[in-house]
């Protein structure tokens, strides 16, 4: 499978690149600064591009079998500059996937988005979702609605607090609005995003993740 990872230079995106390569896929790592990705592999292509430029995204999507979106801002002020940070770029991805007939889209969201907000500790919900990260969560909700309307084979990953621990490959996955462990490693989230490209088990579902 040929997989495009958008937002691939660091964090969960870089780990998704590694996970996909480890599973034998051909991977394109798309980022503003792909040189930050130190990983090298015969099946890896690094592509410089902009998640918020339609032509850049469209050129990247062509020729792939699946797309993973992990792009996120590195500073909170980015959401003040562009409150549609997630949804703008995701819209360009959806348009390009429809244009080129790419069906499978795996997207990193966050626990606390939409109906999963009810699963958060009330203090966390008040401080993070309703205050500190309000703009980001509002846009994640826009992003998820785009997916529901897209007609694609989409999957949403909603992890809790992200850690830098190793992949355990034994994390909890729930499509129902039920409690999951409050934290999960980025490596396990990356594993899920790649697995969701490979099998149809979670198509059209948002999945709460914890490990």
C-alpha positions in Angstrom: 0.0 0.0 0.0 1.1 3.5 -0.7 0.4 5.8 2.3 0.7 9.6 2.5 1.3 10.9 6.0 0.5 14.6 6.3 2.3 16.3 9.2 5.1 13.8 9.2 8.2 15.6 10.4 7.8 15.0 14.1 5.5 13.6 16.9 2.8 11.2 16.0 3.2 11.8 12.3 6.9 10.7 12.3 5.9 7.6 14.3 3.2 6.9 11.8 5.8 7.0 9.0 7.9 4.5 10.9 5.0 2.2 11.7 3.9 2.1 8.1 7.4 1.4 6.9 7.8 -1.4 9.5 4.6 -2.9 8.1 6.1 -2.9 4.5 4.2 0.0 3.0 5.6 2.7 0.7 5.3 6.0 2.5 5.4 9.7 1.5 6.2 12.0 4.4 4.6 15.4 3.7 5.5 18.3 5.9 6.6 22.0 5.8 10.0 20.8 7.0 10.4 17.2 6.0 14.2 17.4 6.6 13.3 17.3 10.4 12.3 13.6 9.8 15.7 11.9 10.4 14.4 8.5 9.4 15.7 7.1 6.1 14.3 4.1 4.2 14.3 2.7 0.7 10.4 2.9 0.7 10.3 6.5 2.1 9.8 9.6 0.1 10.1 13.0 1.8 7.9 15.8 0.3 8.0 19.4 1.2 4.5 21.0 1.2 1.9 23.1 2.9 -1.2 21.5 4.5 -3.0 24.9 3.9 -2.3 25.2 0.2 -4.8 23.4 -2.0 -2.4 22.8 -4.9 0.4 21.5 -2.6 -2.0 19.0 -1.0 -3.5 17.9 -4.3 -0.1 17.1 -5.8 0.8 15.1 -2.7 -2.3 13.0 -2.6 -2.2 11.8 -6.2 -1.0 8.2 -6.6 -1.6 7.0 -3.0 -3.9 4.4 -1.7 -4.5 5.9 1.7 -3.9 9.2 3.6 -3.1 9.8 7.3 -3.6 13.3 8.7 -1.6 14.1 11.8 -0.9 17.8 11.1 -1.2 20.1 14.1 0.0 23.4 15.2 3.1 23.7 17.4 1.8 26.8 19.2 -1.6 27.8 20.5 -1.4 31.2 18.8 -1.7 29.4 15.4 -5.4 28.8 16.1 -5.9 32.5 16.7 -4.2 33.2 13.4 -6.2 30.5 11.7 -9.2 29.1 13.7 -9.8 26.6 10.8 -6.3 25.1 11.1 -7.5 21.5 11.0 -10.6 21.8 8.9 -9.1 24.0 6.1 -6.3 21.5 5.3 -8.6 18.5 5.8 -11.0 20.0 3.2 -8.1 20.2 0.7 -7.3 16.6 1.4 -10.8 15.4 0.9 -11.1 17.3 -2.4 -7.9 15.8 -3.6 -8.8 12.3 -2.6 -12.1 12.6 -4.5 -10.3 14.0 -7.5 -7.8 11.1 -7.6 -10.1 8.3 -6.4 -8.3 7.7 -3.0 -10.7 6.2 -0.5 -9.1 5.6 2.9 -8.5 8.5 5.2 -7.2 8.1 8.8 -7.3 11.3 10.9 -5.8 12.2 14.3 -8.4 14.1 16.4 -8.5 14.2 20.2 -10.5 12.7 23.1 -12.9 15.4 24.2 -14.1 16.2 20.6 -17.8 16.0 20.0 -19.7 13.5 22.1 -16.5 12.2 23.6 -16.3 15.4 25.7 -18.5 13.6 28.2 -15.7 11.2 29.0 -13.3 13.9 30.3 -12.8 14.8 33.9 -14.9 17.9 34.6 -11.9 20.0 35.5 -10.0 18.9 32.4 -13.1 19.6 30.3 -13.5 23.1 31.8 -9.8 24.1 31.6 -8.7 22.5 28.3 -11.7 22.0 26.1 -13.7 25.0 27.1 -10.9 27.4 27.7 -7.2 26.8 26.9 -7.7 24.6 23.8 -11.2 25.8 22.9 -10.4 26.9 19.3 -8.6 23.7 18.6 -11.4 21.5 19.8 -14.0 23.5 18.0 -12.1 23.0 14.8 -11.6 19.3 15.5 -15.4 19.2 15.6 -15.6 20.9 12.2 -13.0 18.5 10.9 -14.9 15.5 12.0 -18.1 16.8 10.4 -16.2 17.2 7.1 -15.3 13.5 7.3 -18.9 12.4 8.0 -20.0 14.3 4.9 -17.1 13.3 2.7 -18.3 10.0 1.3 -14.8 8.5 2.0 -13.7 5.5 4.0 -12.7 7.7 7.0 -11.5 6.8 10.5 -11.0 9.2 13.4 -8.6 8.5 16.2 -9.5 10.2 19.5 -6.6 9.6 21.9 -6.3 10.9 25.4 -3.2 12.5 26.8 -0.2 11.6 24.6 3.0 10.3 26.0 6.4 9.4 24.6 6.5 5.8 25.7 7.0 2.9 23.4 4.2 1.1 21.5 2.6 -1.6 23.6 0.3 -2.8 20.9 -2.3 -3.6 23.6 -4.2 -0.4 23.8 -7.9 0.1 24.2 -10.1 0.9 21.2 -13.8 1.9 21.7 -16.3 3.2 19.2 -18.9 3.6 21.9 -18.7 6.6 24.2 -17.2 4.6 27.0 -14.2 5.3 29.3 -10.7 4.4 28.1 -7.4 4.8 29.9 -6.6 8.6 30.2 -3.2 8.4 28.4 -1.7 6.6 25.4 1.7 6.6 23.7 2.1 8.5 20.5 3.6 5.3 19.1 0.4 3.3 19.8 -1.7 6.1 18.2 0.6 5.9 15.2 0.1 2.1 15.1 -3.7 2.6 15.1 -3.7 5.2 12.4 -1.7 2.9 10.1 -3.8 -0.2 11.0 -7.0 1.8 10.2 -5.6 2.3 6.7 -5.1 -1.5 6.3 -8.4 -2.9 7.5 -12.0 -1.7 7.3 -13.0 -2.4 10.9 -13.5 1.2 11.9 -14.6 2.8 8.6 -17.0 5.6 9.3 -16.3 5.6 13.0 -14.6 7.8 15.6 -12.5 5.6 17.9 -11.6 6.5 21.5 -8.1 5.4 22.3 -6.2 4.8 25.6 -3.4 2.6 26.7 
